[in-house]
Amino acid sequence: MKILAFVDVHASMTALKKLEEKAKKQKPDVIICAGDISIFENHLDVLMNKVSRLGKKVLMIPGNHETPVVLKKMCSFYENMTYFNKKIIKINDIYFIGFSGEGFSRTDLELEQFAKKIKSEIKGKKVVFVTHAPPYKTKLDVIGKEHCGNKTVTNFIKSNPNIVLHICGHFHETSGDEDKIGRTRTINPGPWGKIIEI
């Protein structure tokens, strides 16, 4: 499966143009937005319309610049856009899990509870995990010289080795970077997006 993933567009028309070019050239099977398409929801309707015109199935979670209620409602206006925060979406044989996260929080009790709830459902399945916040102690969560990511995200990945790919963002400083947690690739695709094959 070919995925076009992106995050932290923050209303950049240049970034959306780059995404459009990648979608046309690479023909991904699915597009994933890991949050922060807008700047505090300003012109969110225009931005969502542009993403919908990429012409593929789009899975979206909110970042810290979108509220879950508003983004969920906006996704409902488009047939090809699916809000999947705190949900599992199955496409072919791959299970996509969306969980926005707590921004700059180091731990997330809600994710811990969610992980227990879905444990049996994803056991032995091929999983793509999408969060806005980056995992703790990786190349993706370094600000200055300090690791500022989410420990619960890291623990969830470590306890589920069947997660083949993790997509995140939030920290613009690590845009485009990639790391590994065990066998799991973890990627911040940045606003211009990245094609990932699994």
Secondary structure, 3 states (H helix, E strand, C coil): CEEEEECCCCCCHHHHHHHHHHHHHHCCCEEEECCCCCECCECHHHHHHHHHCCCCEEEECCCCCCCHHHHHHHHCCCCCEEECECEEEEECCEEEEEECCCCCCCCCHHHHHHHHHHHHHHCCCEEEEEECCCECCCCCCEECCEECCEHHHHHHHHCCCCEEEEECCCCHHHCCCEEEECCEEEECCCCCCEEEEC
